Amino acid sequence: MKLASAGLSSLLVWVRVTIPMICLATLWSTAGHDLFALVLLFISAVDVAAVGLGPRSFLRLNLLDARYAVVRDAIYALAFYMVFINTPGIPALALAPSVLIESYVVFGSQIFIRAVMVELLLTTVRMAVMFFRFQQGWRPYWAIGIGVATIMAGLLGMEITRLQQLRSDIILERRRLKETLTEMLTTTLSPSGIGAGVLSQKGVDQMLDEFCQVADRAKGREIGLTLAKVIASKLEASSLLTSREFEVLSLVAKGKSYRQIAQILYVSSGTVRAHVAGIMRKANVHSRDEMVDWAKKHHLLPADQNDEPSFADT
């Protein structure tokens, strides 16, 4: 599954922040290589901070990409290893656990296993240097410490991956729930002339999104009250018109002339004018355009003027 770079970077930010922290601890604990530790501290800190700051740009999008972040951190770890491989008091592989965690989360278990094999090789080289150059004998706690750190990195990588998958599943389920609720409401209300466009216009679509995010009973009540007002407004307006007036209103909304309406309904033009005048009087408007606007406001017409409206006889 393809993971979103921005979301993944936000999960890994606390892993990546350990790199400048280790550089800072190294700067305080050793008298040698101060310049390198300071430079690496500055570069890694700016790198971690850059993914969440500044305007969106091509450079920042690349910085946000988790794959590039792993590569950069691997370079930091390798540079740290090369500089401190001959320093007995500094663990040359101190940055390796962070890179292992990122490798597992971003690239999966296969790349993680390969990274572990590289770590074992680098550990062997480090111990050989310590033995032949500084005459330090075999120290099992080094291997134990590295092994524990590697296991912990793998477990943490698995947990972050699981949380990311859980987050993706929750987002997908929320989207499906919203689509289901929207379809249910649209199917239920569409025979009354209240379609998806009306729901969006009244803010119900946004409220459904918020409801699916928090599952709040108060938000559900707000949605219910909004829909109740919409239905009540339609019923109140519907009670003012007769079935014939509904027919005339729908044809006027489609742009038909009085003569065309008369031909369609098999009545005289004068009868059509009388119906239009009656609708205007009941709606308290003074023109055909205002009459159509009034009908739309009270959801007496379908959103698509090319569809035949469904009106109940009164």
C-alpha positions, -999 to 999 in steps of 0.1 A, spaced: 0 0 0 13 34 -9 16 56 22 11 94 22 45 110 26 32 139 48 13 116 72 42 91 73 67 119 81 46 131 109 47 96 125 85 93 120 93 128 132 100 116 167 123 89 154 142 113 132 146 139 160 168 114 178 196 120 153 203 156 162 198 147 199 225 120 196 248 145 178 242 170 207 251 143 233 282 134 213 292 171 212 290 173 249 307 140 257 338 141 235 366 166 230 374 154 195 355 159 163 336 188 178 332 205 144 318 174 127 293 168 155 283 204 154 278 205 116 259 172 116 238 185 145 229 216 125 222 198 92 200 170 108 181 195 130 173 217 99 163 187 80 139 175 106 124 210 111 122 217 73 96 190 67 70 209 88 79 245 82 79 269 52 57 272 22 49 243 0 74 239 -28 90 213 -49 120 212 -25 97 208 5 76 181 -12 108 161 -17 119 167 19 85 154 30 89 122 10 97 95 36 119 75 12 142 105 7 142 110 45 155 75 51 182 80 25 193 112 41 193 97 76 213 67 63 239 91 50 240 109 84 245 75 101 272 64 77 291 97 81 288 94 119 301 59 117 331 68 95 341 97 117 338 78 150 349 43 140 383 50 157 368 67 188 365 41 216 343 63 238 316 69 211 293 42 197 299 46 160 266 29 152 246 52 175 224 65 147 217 30 132 186 22 153 168 53 139 176 43 104 165 7 110 131 19 123 126 42 93 137 14 69 111 -10 83 82 15 82 89 30 48 103 0 28 91 -30 47 106 -60 64 128 -72 35 148 -39 34 149 -39 72 166 -73 72 191 -61 46 198 -31 67 204 -53 97 229 -73 77 247 -41 68 247 -31 105 262 -65 115 290 -60 89 297 -25 102 297 -38 138 323 -64 128 345 -38 112 341 -16 143 351 -44 167 380 -54 145 393 -18 146 389 -17 184 408 -50 187 437 -44 163 442 -7 169 434 -3 206 440 -39 217 406 -41 232 394 -76 237 360 -91 230 333 -72 248 301 -92 247 280 -63 260 287 -45 228 270 -73 208 242 -76 233 236 -38 233 235 -37 195 213 -68 193 188 -53 218 188 -20 200 182 -38 167 153 -59 181 137 -28 197 141 -9 163 123 -38 146 95 -39 171 90 -1 170 90 -2 132 63 -29 133 42 -8 157 45 24 137 35 4 106 5 -11 124 -6 23 136 -3 37 101 -23 9 87 -49 14 114 -51 51 107 -56 44 70 -83 19 78 -101 44 101 -100 71 74 -114 47 48 -142 35 72 -151 72 79 -153 79 42 -175 48 36 -197 58 65 -202 93 52 -210 79 17 -235 55 32 -252 82 53 -253 106 23 -268 79 0 -294 70 27 -305 106 32 -305 114 -5 -325 83 -14 -350 90 15 -354 127 7 -351 128 -31 -388 118 -37 -396 150 -18 -374 171 -41 -346 173 -16 -315 160 -33 -277 160 -27 -274 196 -39 -298 207 -12 -279 188 15 -247 204 4 -263 239 2 -276 236 38 -242 224 51 -255 189 58 -226 174 38 -200 192 60 -219 182 91 -219 146 80 -182 148 75 -177 162 111 -201 136 125 -181 107 109 -149 122 124 -161 125 160 -193 104 162 -208 131 184 -245 128 194 -248 166 195 -236 168 158 -261 141 149 -289 161 166 -277 192 147 -280 173 114 -315 161 123 -327 196 132 -313 210 100 -331 184 79 -362 189 99 -362 226 91 -356 218 54 -386 194 53 -408 217 73 -400 246 49 -409 224 20 -441 211 36 -452 246 45 -447 259 10 -462 228 -5 -494 233 14 -500 266 -3 -502 252 -38 -526 229 -56 -514 201 -78 -522 222 -109 -501 251 -96 -472 227 -90 -474 216 -126 -475 252 -138 -446 262 -115 -424 233 -127 -430 243 -164 -423 280 -156 -391 270 -139 -381 252 -171 -385 284 -191 -417 275 -209 -439 304 -221 -475 308 -212 -486 295 -246 -463 264 -244 -476 257 -209 -512 260 -221 -505 235 -249 -489 210 -226 -517 212 -200 -545 216 -225 -558 248 -210 -560 284 -222 -532 309 -218 -555 329 -195 -558 300 -172 -521 296 -171 -517 333 -163 -543 330 -135 -524 301 -120 -491 320 -121 -508 350 -105 -521 328 -78 -487 313 -71 -471 348 -70 -498 359 -45 -493 330 -22 -455 333 -24 -457 371 -20 -435 377 -50 -439 400 -81 -422 383 -110 -417 349 -126 -380 349 -116 -388 357 -80 -414 329 -81 -388 304 -93 -363 316 -67 -390 311 -40 -397 276 -52 -360 267 -51 -356 282 -17 -384 260 -4 -371 230 -23 -403 227 -45 -382 221 -76 -355 195 -83 -319 206 -85 -317 197 -121 -343 217 -140 -343 191 -168 -357 164 -145 -395 161 -140 -403 171 -103 -421 148 -80 -449 166 -61 -475 153 -39 -511 163 -44 -525 187 -19 
